[in-house]
Amino acid sequence: MSEIILMSDPRVAAVPVEECGEPLVDVRDALLVDDRKHGDAEGAETHLRRGVLDRLLRAQDLLPPGLRLLFVEGYRLPDLQRRYFEEYANGLRTAHPEWTSDRVRAAASRYVSPPGIAPHSAGAAVDLTLADADGRELDLGTPMNANPEQSQGACYTDAGNVTPDARANRAVLGDALGAAGLVNYPTEWWHWSYGDRYWALTTGAPAALYAATHLPVTGRTWAG
């Protein structure tokens, strides 16, 4: 699709969900994990649905020699997702008191998914980047989680205001993840998902595979 469909678009919420029952699994034994996100005591953010992790491992195998995926955040507790969305929306509302509630919701969804449809809370989405063989993070143009205001729009995957090297690195990341079956949220170069409503809408799948879920998780049970 050439247009950018935001998470707040009614077409996303209209996608049916046929929960497949796949468990959340801990990725720490399978991927290089960055510790910049400080989650709860259960380490919820290091978990993903098993099918998502399998596809990330496939993508990693497709990367050029010497590069690795650097995982930052996966599953997000629904209450935390709601807090993130409300905090960002409140900031936009304060900065733009003339905006309608619909405009605030749409603008907020460029950066944080509305709680009812959030792919992270389904264990279907991952925030990640690239690292070299020594674990050093590559330049992809903006810090991860830089919002549109902070980055002057450079957080958009196809933004033109990034360096050629950053653009090339985004292409490497996108080629591997896309080939493995994940889809990108075009306003966040680092956000990729599989099995959620946004994935279903953009790929033409008849239904999402994963609904919002809660712990318990299966623990560190991944085995390649």
Backbone as numpy.savetxt, mean C-alpha at the origin, in Angstrom:
# Nx Ny Nz CAx CAy CAz Cx Cy Cz
-6.06 1.66 -16.65 -6.91 2.85 -16.65 -6.03 4.10 -16.65
-6.40 5.06 -17.52 -5.60 6.26 -17.60 -5.94 7.26 -16.51
-7.20 7.29 -16.07 -7.59 8.19 -15.00 -7.12 7.65 -13.66
-6.93 8.57 -12.71 -6.62 8.14 -11.35 -7.92 7.96 -10.60
-8.21 6.75 -10.22 -9.38 6.45 -9.41 -8.96 6.50 -7.95
-9.57 7.35 -7.18 -9.24 7.47 -5.76 -9.98 6.43 -4.95
-9.47 6.13 -3.79 -10.10 5.16 -2.91 -11.51 5.59 -2.50
-11.76 6.90 -2.50 -13.08 7.41 -2.12 -14.12 7.25 -3.22
-13.71 6.86 -4.41 -14.62 6.72 -5.53 -15.69 5.67 -5.20
-16.96 5.96 -5.42 -18.02 4.98 -5.12 -17.85 3.65 -5.85
-17.16 3.65 -6.97 -16.94 2.40 -7.69 -16.09 1.43 -6.89
-15.20 1.95 -6.05 -14.38 1.07 -5.21 -15.24 0.41 -4.15
-16.02 1.20 -3.43 -16.87 0.66 -2.37 -17.92 -0.30 -2.92
-18.30 -0.14 -4.19 -19.33 -0.99 -4.78 -18.84 -2.38 -5.14
-17.54 -2.60 -5.14 -17.00 -3.92 -5.49 -17.38 -4.92 -4.39
-17.98 -6.05 -4.75 -18.32 -7.04 -3.72 -17.07 -7.72 -3.18
-17.19 -8.28 -1.99 -16.08 -9.00 -1.36 -16.51 -10.43 -1.13
-15.70 -11.36 -1.59 -15.92 -12.78 -1.33 -14.71 -13.27 -0.54
-14.79 -13.11 0.77 -13.66 -13.42 1.65 -13.24 -14.88 1.48
-11.95 -15.08 1.19 -11.45 -16.43 0.92 -10.92 -17.13 2.16
-10.82 -16.41 3.27 -10.39 -17.04 4.51 -8.89 -17.26 4.64
-8.12 -16.66 3.74 -6.67 -16.83 3.79 -6.11 -16.14 5.03
-5.15 -16.76 5.72 -4.66 -16.17 6.97 -3.66 -15.04 6.74
-3.48 -14.25 7.79 -2.39 -13.30 7.85 -1.14 -14.04 8.31
-0.02 -13.76 7.68 1.24 -14.38 8.07 2.30 -13.30 8.27
3.27 -13.59 9.10 4.34 -12.65 9.39 5.39 -12.72 8.27
5.80 -11.56 7.77 6.72 -11.53 6.64 8.18 -11.50 7.06
8.48 -11.39 8.35 9.85 -11.11 8.78 10.84 -12.22 8.48
10.38 -13.44 8.30 11.29 -14.52 7.93 11.48 -14.62 6.42
10.73 -13.81 5.67 10.74 -13.94 4.21 11.29 -12.72 3.49
11.15 -11.53 4.08 11.53 -10.29 3.41 12.40 -9.43 4.31
13.13 -8.52 3.69 13.86 -7.50 4.43 12.86 -6.49 4.95
12.82 -6.32 6.28 11.81 -5.47 6.91 12.46 -4.27 7.56
11.96 -3.10 7.24 12.41 -1.84 7.82 11.63 -1.59 9.11
12.28 -0.99 10.10 11.63 -0.80 11.40 11.13 0.62 11.63
10.93 1.40 10.56 10.54 2.80 10.77 9.12 2.93 11.30
8.27 1.92 11.07 6.92 1.97 11.59 6.91 1.30 12.96
6.47 2.01 13.97 6.41 1.45 15.31 4.98 1.01 15.57
4.74 -0.27 15.47 3.40 -0.79 15.63 3.10 -1.20 17.05
2.04 -1.96 17.20 1.66 -2.40 18.53 2.52 -3.58 18.97
2.28 -4.05 20.18 3.12 -5.11 20.75 3.01 -6.40 19.96
1.91 -6.59 19.22 1.73 -7.82 18.46 2.44 -7.79 17.11
3.01 -6.63 16.75 3.69 -6.54 15.47 2.74 -6.70 14.30
1.54 -6.14 14.41 0.53 -6.33 13.38 1.01 -5.88 12.01
1.82 -4.79 11.97 2.18 -4.20 10.69 3.11 -5.07 9.86
3.69 -6.12 10.43 4.58 -7.00 9.66 3.83 -8.19 9.06
2.52 -8.12 9.04 1.72 -9.22 8.52 1.02 -8.86 7.22
0.79 -9.88 6.41 0.05 -9.77 5.16 -0.73 -11.06 4.94
-1.72 -11.01 4.08 -2.34 -12.25 3.64 -1.29 -13.10 2.92
-1.44 -14.38 3.06 -0.46 -15.30 2.49 -0.29 -15.11 0.98
-1.39 -14.89 0.28 -1.30 -14.71 -1.16 -0.55 -13.46 -1.57
-0.63 -12.42 -0.75 0.10 -11.19 -1.04 1.60 -11.43 -0.84
1.96 -12.08 0.24 3.37 -12.39 0.48 3.94 -13.26 -0.63
3.19 -14.26 -1.06 3.68 -15.12 -2.14 3.99 -14.30 -3.40
3.17 -13.32 -3.68 3.39 -12.49 -4.87 4.56 -11.53 -4.68
4.77 -11.07 -3.47 5.95 -10.23 -3.21 7.23 -11.03 -3.42
7.23 -12.26 -3.00 8.42 -13.09 -3.19 8.66 -13.36 -4.68
7.57 -13.51 -5.42 7.71 -13.67 -6.87 8.29 -12.39 -7.48
7.82 -11.24 -7.02 8.32 -9.96 -7.52 9.80 -9.79 -7.20
10.18 -10.19 -5.99 11.59 -10.06 -5.61 12.49 -10.87 -6.53
12.02 -12.03 -6.94 12.80 -12.86 -7.86 12.95 -12.21 -9.23
12.05 -11.28 -9.55 12.09 -10.61 -10.85 12.95 -9.35 -10.85
13.41 -8.93 -9.69 14.24 -7.73 -9.62 15.62 -7.97 -10.23
16.26 -6.92 -10.71 17.64 -7.07 -11.20 18.56 -7.55 -10.09
19.64 -8.22 -10.44 20.59 -8.69 -9.43 21.07 -7.55 -8.53
21.15 -7.84 -7.24 21.64 -6.85 -6.29 20.57 -5.98 -5.67
19.31 -6.15 -6.08 18.22 -5.37 -5.51 17.28 -6.26 -4.70
16.67 -5.66 -3.68 15.74 -6.38 -2.82 14.55 -5.48 -2.53
13.43 -6.10 -2.22 12.29 -5.36 -1.70 12.57 -4.99 -0.25
12.20 -3.79 0.14 12.32 -3.35 1.52 10.91 -3.09 2.03
10.42 -4.00 2.86 9.05 -3.97 3.39 8.98 -2.98 4.54
7.96 -2.12 4.54 7.79 -1.15 5.62 6.51 -1.39 6.41
5.38 -1.58 5.76 4.13 -1.79 6.49 3.16 -2.60 5.67
2.47 -3.53 6.34 1.44 -4.32 5.71 0.10 -4.11 6.39
-0.31 -5.09 7.17 -1.60 -5.03 7.85 -1.67 -3.84 8.81
-2.83 -3.21 8.84 -3.06 -2.08 9.74 -4.37 -2.29 10.47
-4.33 -2.20 11.79 -5.54 -2.38 12.58 -6.62 -1.39 12.14
-7.87 -1.83 12.02 -8.94 -0.93 11.57 -9.05 0.36 12.38
-8.89 0.28 13.69 -8.98 1.49 14.50 -7.84 2.46 14.17
-6.66 1.93 13.88 -5.53 2.78 13.52 -5.77 3.42 12.15
-6.33 2.65 11.24 -6.66 3.19 9.92 -7.64 4.35 10.05
-8.64 4.17 10.87 -9.63 5.23 11.08 -8.97 6.48 11.66
-8.07 6.29 12.61 -7.40 7.44 13.22 -6.55 8.18 12.21
-5.77 7.44 11.39 -4.95 8.08 10.36 -5.81 8.91 9.41
-6.93 8.31 8.98 -7.78 9.01 8.02 -8.39 10.27 8.63
-8.89 10.16 9.83 -9.54 11.31 10.46 -8.55 12.42 10.75
-7.34 12.07 11.17 -6.33 13.10 11.45 -5.95 13.86 10.18
-5.75 13.13 9.09 -5.37 13.79 7.84 -6.53 14.62 7.29
-7.74 14.07 7.35 -8.91 14.81 6.88 -9.14 16.06 7.70
-8.93 15.98 9.01 -9.10 17.16 9.85 -8.08 18.24 9.50
-6.85 17.83 9.16 -5.85 18.80 8.75 -6.24 19.50 7.45
-6.78 18.75 6.51 -7.23 19.34 5.26 -8.42 20.28 5.49
-9.30 19.87 6.38 -10.48 20.69 6.68 -10.07 22.03 7.30
-9.05 21.98 8.15 -8.56 23.21 8.77 -7.88 24.12 7.74
-7.10 23.50 6.85 -6.39 24.28 5.84 -7.33 24.82 4.76
-8.47 24.16 4.55 -9.39 24.53 3.48 -10.82 24.56 4.02
-11.14 25.51 4.85 -12.48 25.54 5.46 -13.60 25.69 4.44
-13.27 26.11 3.23 -14.30 26.29 2.20 -14.65 24.97 1.50
-13.88 23.93 1.71 -14.13 22.67 1.04 -15.37 21.97 1.61
-16.11 21.30 0.73 -17.23 20.47 1.17 -16.70 19.19 1.82
-17.58 18.49 2.52 -17.16 17.24 3.15 -16.75 16.20 2.11
-17.42 16.20 0.96 -17.06 15.26 -0.10 -15.68 15.57 -0.66
-15.37 16.85 -0.79 -14.05 17.21 -1.32 -12.96 16.85 -0.32
-13.21 17.07 0.96 -12.24 16.70 1.99 -12.00 15.19 1.96
-13.08 14.43 1.86 -12.95 12.97 1.85 -12.16 12.50 0.63
-12.44 13.08 -0.52 -11.72 12.70 -1.73 -10.24 13.07 -1.63
-9.96 14.29 -1.15 -8.57 14.73 -1.03 -7.82 13.88 0.00
-8.48 13.55 1.09 -7.83 12.72 2.11 -7.52 11.33 1.56
-8.37 10.84 0.67 -8.17 9.48 0.16 -7.03 9.37 -0.83
-6.43 10.51 -1.23 -5.21 10.44 -2.02 -4.07 9.84 -1.21
-4.17 9.95 0.11 -3.06 9.63 1.00 -3.40 8.57 2.04
-4.64 8.54 2.51 -5.09 7.55 3.49 -6.44 7.01 3.02
-6.56 5.70 2.94 -7.81 5.12 2.46 -8.93 5.30 3.49
-10.14 5.58 3.03 -11.27 5.61 3.95 -11.37 4.28 4.71
-11.68 4.32 6.00 -11.60 3.11 6.83 -12.41 1.93 6.33
-13.59 2.16 5.76 -14.44 1.05 5.38 -13.91 0.20 4.25
-12.99 0.73 3.46 -12.50 -0.02 2.29 -10.98 -0.18 2.28
-10.32 0.19 3.35 -8.86 0.27 3.37 -8.20 -1.08 3.09
-7.37 -1.15 2.05 -6.68 -2.41 1.75 -5.74 -2.87 2.87
-5.11 -1.92 3.57 -4.21 -2.32 4.65 -4.95 -3.11 5.73
-6.18 -2.73 6.04 -6.92 -3.40 7.10 -7.46 -4.76 6.67
-7.32 -5.06 5.39 -7.66 -6.39 4.90 -6.41 -7.27 4.80
-5.25 -6.71 5.12 -4.00 -7.46 4.95 -3.63 -7.62 3.50
-4.21 -6.76 2.63 -4.03 -6.89 1.19 -3.03 -5.92 0.61
-2.62 -4.91 1.40 -1.76 -3.85 0.88 -0.43 -3.82 1.60
0.57 -3.35 0.88 1.92 -3.25 1.44 2.53 -1.92 1.02
3.21 -1.29 1.95 4.03 -0.12 1.66 5.48 -0.59 1.63
6.17 -0.36 0.53 7.51 -0.90 0.38 8.32 -0.07 -0.60
9.62 -0.35 -0.63 10.51 0.33 -1.55 11.61 -0.64 -1.96
12.69 -0.11 -2.51 13.80 -0.93 -2.98 15.04 -0.68 -2.13
15.85 -1.71 -1.96 17.14 -1.60 -1.28 18.18 -2.36 -2.08
19.44 -2.01 -1.84 20.52 -2.75 -2.50 20.85 -3.99 -1.69
21.87 -4.72 -2.12 22.20 -5.98 -1.48 22.59 -5.83 -0.02
23.05 -4.63 0.35 23.44 -4.36 1.75 22.30 -3.78 2.57
21.11 -3.69 1.99 19.97 -3.18 2.72 19.82 -1.68 2.70
20.63 -0.98 1.89 20.53 0.47 1.81 19.39 0.87 0.88
18.54 1.75 1.37 17.37 2.17 0.62 17.76 2.99 -0.60
17.12 2.72 -1.73 17.37 3.46 -2.95 16.53 4.74 -2.99
16.90 5.64 -3.85 16.16 6.89 -4.03 15.00 6.65 -4.98
13.78 6.84 -4.47 12.60 6.75 -5.33 11.86 8.09 -5.40
12.55 9.15 -5.07 12.03 10.48 -5.34 11.48 11.25 -4.17
10.84 10.56 -3.24 10.33 11.19 -2.02 10.51 10.20 -0.87
10.51 10.70 0.36 10.43 9.76 1.47 9.12 8.98 1.36
9.14 7.75 1.81 7.90 7.00 1.86 6.93 7.71 2.80
5.67 7.72 2.41 4.59 8.36 3.19 4.64 9.87 3.16
5.40 10.47 2.22 5.30 11.91 2.02 3.95 12.20 1.36
3.18 13.09 1.97 1.86 13.34 1.41 1.93 14.30 0.22
0.83 14.49 -0.51 0.88 15.35 -1.69 1.30 16.78 -1.39
0.92 17.30 -0.23 1.28 18.66 0.12 2.78 18.77 0.41
3.31 17.83 1.17 4.73 17.85 1.53 5.62 17.67 0.30
5.19 16.85 -0.64 6.04 16.47 -1.77 5.73 17.25 -3.04
4.78 18.18 -2.96 4.34 18.92 -4.16 3.92 17.95 -5.27
3.27 16.89 -4.86 2.75 15.92 -5.81 3.75 14.88 -6.27
5.00 14.95 -5.81 6.01 13.98 -6.26 5.75 12.58 -5.72
4.85 12.44 -4.74 4.49 11.12 -4.26 3.66 10.33 -5.28
3.05 11.03 -6.24 2.31 10.34 -7.29 3.28 9.48 -8.10
2.88 8.27 -8.39 3.78 7.31 -9.03 4.37 7.84 -10.33
3.56 8.51 -11.13 4.02 9.00 -12.43 4.39 10.48 -12.40
4.70 11.00 -11.23 5.03 12.43 -11.11 6.23 12.78 -11.98
6.18 13.98 -12.55 7.28 14.42 -13.40 8.37 15.16 -12.65
8.11 15.53 -11.40 9.07 16.34 -10.64 9.96 15.48 -9.74
10.48 14.39 -10.29 11.48 13.57 -9.61 12.66 13.39 -10.55
13.78 12.98 -10.01 14.98 12.84 -10.84 14.87 11.63 -11.77
15.66 11.61 -12.83 15.65 10.44 -13.72 15.98 9.14 -12.98
16.92 9.20 -12.02 17.26 7.99 -11.27 16.07 7.50 -10.45
15.38 8.42 -9.81 14.21 8.04 -9.01 13.12 7.46 -9.91
12.93 8.06 -11.06 11.92 7.56 -12.00 12.29 6.15 -12.48
13.57 5.93 -12.73 14.00 4.60 -13.17 13.81 3.57 -12.07
14.08 3.96 -10.83 13.89 3.03 -9.72 12.41 2.70 -9.52
11.56 3.70 -9.69 10.12 3.43 -9.60 9.69 2.45 -10.68
10.26 2.59 -11.86 9.92 1.69 -12.95 10.36 0.26 -12.66
11.54 0.11 -12.07 12.03 -1.23 -11.71 11.10 -1.87 -10.70
10.74 -1.10 -9.67 9.83 -1.61 -8.64 8.49 -1.97 -9.25
7.94 -1.07 -10.06 6.63 -1.29 -10.64 6.59 -2.46 -11.61
7.63 -2.63 -12.39 7.66 -3.74 -13.34 7.61 -5.09 -12.62
8.37 -5.20 -11.54 8.42 -6.47 -10.82 7.10 -6.74 -10.09
6.58 -5.73 -9.40 5.35 -5.93 -8.64 4.16 -6.15 -9.57
4.11 -5.39 -10.67 3.02 -5.57 -11.62 3.05 -6.95 -12.26
4.23 -7.44 -12.59 4.35 -8.76 -13.19 3.93 -9.86 -12.23
4.04 -9.58 -10.93 3.65 -10.56 -9.92 2.17 -10.48 -9.56
1.45 -9.53 -10.15 0.01 -9.48 -9.96 -0.50 -8.42 -9.01
0.38 -7.56 -8.49 -0.06 -6.50 -7.60 -0.40 -5.24 -8.41
-1.22 -4.37 -7.81 -1.57 -3.11 -8.44 -1.13 -1.96 -7.54
-0.81 -0.85 -8.17 -0.35 0.34 -7.46 -1.50 1.32 -7.25
-1.45 2.04 -6.13 -2.35 3.18 -5.94 -1.61 4.39 -6.48
-2.08 5.00 -7.56 -1.26 5.95 -8.32 -0.86 7.23 -7.59
-1.44 7.52 -6.44 -1.04 8.70 -5.69 0.06 8.40 -4.68
0.45 7.13 -4.57 1.48 6.71 -3.62 2.37 5.66 -4.29
3.57 6.05 -4.68 4.42 5.12 -5.43 4.74 3.87 -4.62
4.68 3.95 -3.31 5.09 2.84 -2.42 3.97 1.86 -2.10
2.72 2.19 -2.45 1.55 1.40 -2.03 1.13 0.44 -3.13
1.16 -0.85 -2.83 0.78 -1.90 -3.78 -0.15 -2.88 -3.08
-1.04 -3.49 -3.84 -2.01 -4.39 -3.20 -2.42 -5.51 -4.14
-3.02 -6.51 -3.51 -3.57 -7.65 -4.23 -4.76 -8.17 -3.43
-5.84 -8.47 -4.11 -6.98 -9.12 -3.48 -7.99 -8.21 -2.81
-7.77 -6.90 -2.81 -8.69 -5.96 -2.19 -9.65 -5.39 -3.22
-10.53 -4.50 -2.80 -11.51 -3.91 -3.72 -10.83 -3.10 -4.81
-9.80 -2.33 -4.45 -9.14 -1.50 -5.46 -8.48 -2.39 -6.52
-7.84 -3.46 -6.10 -7.25 -4.42 -7.03 -8.32 -4.99 -7.95
-9.46 -5.37 -7.38 -10.53 -5.97 -8.18 -11.05 -4.99 -9.23
-11.26 -3.74 -8.82 -11.77 -2.75 -9.76 -10.79 -2.50 -10.90
-9.52 -2.36 -10.58 -8.55 -1.99 -11.62 -8.17 -3.17 -12.51
-8.36 -4.40 -12.04 -8.03 -5.57 -12.86 -9.25 -6.20 -13.53
-10.45 -5.77 -13.13 -11.65 -6.37 -13.69 -12.08 -7.65 -13.01
-11.49 -7.97 -11.87 -11.91 -9.16 -11.13 -13.35 -8.99 -10.64
-14.14 -10.07 -10.59 -15.56 -9.93 -10.21 -15.77 -9.55 -8.74
-14.79 -9.83 -7.89 -14.94 -9.54 -6.46 -13.58 -9.46 -5.81
-13.53 -8.76 -4.69 -12.32 -8.77 -3.87 -12.23 -10.10 -3.13
-11.02 -10.47 -2.78 -10.78 -11.74 -2.09 -10.68 -11.58 -0.58
-10.35 -10.37 -0.13 -10.06 -10.15 1.28 -10.91 -9.01 1.83
-11.59 -9.27 2.93 -12.32 -8.24 3.66 -11.45 -7.76 4.82
-11.85 -6.64 5.42 -11.15 -6.17 6.62 -11.14 -7.30 7.65
-10.01 -7.45 8.33 -9.87 -8.55 9.26 -9.19 -8.08 10.53
-9.21 -8.91 11.53 -8.62 -8.59 12.82 -7.64 -9.70 13.20
-6.73 -9.38 14.09 -5.92 -10.42 14.70 -6.88 -11.34 15.47
-6.58 -12.63 15.70 -5.23 -13.19 15.73 -4.68 -13.49 14.34
-3.36 -13.55 14.31 -2.63 -13.93 13.12 -2.01 -15.29 13.36
-1.41 -15.84 12.31 -0.87 -17.19 12.44 0.53 -17.21 13.04
1.18 -16.04 13.16 2.55 -16.03 13.66 3.54 -16.19 12.53
4.80 -16.42 12.87 5.86 -16.50 11.87 5.88 -17.90 11.26
4.91 -18.12 10.36 4.71 -19.47 9.84 5.10 -19.61 8.39
5.59 -18.53 7.76 5.93 -18.63 6.35 7.04 -19.64 6.14
6.90 -20.43 5.08 7.98 -21.34 4.70 8.04 -21.36 3.19
9.19 -21.05 2.65 9.33 -20.99 1.20 9.51 -22.36 0.60
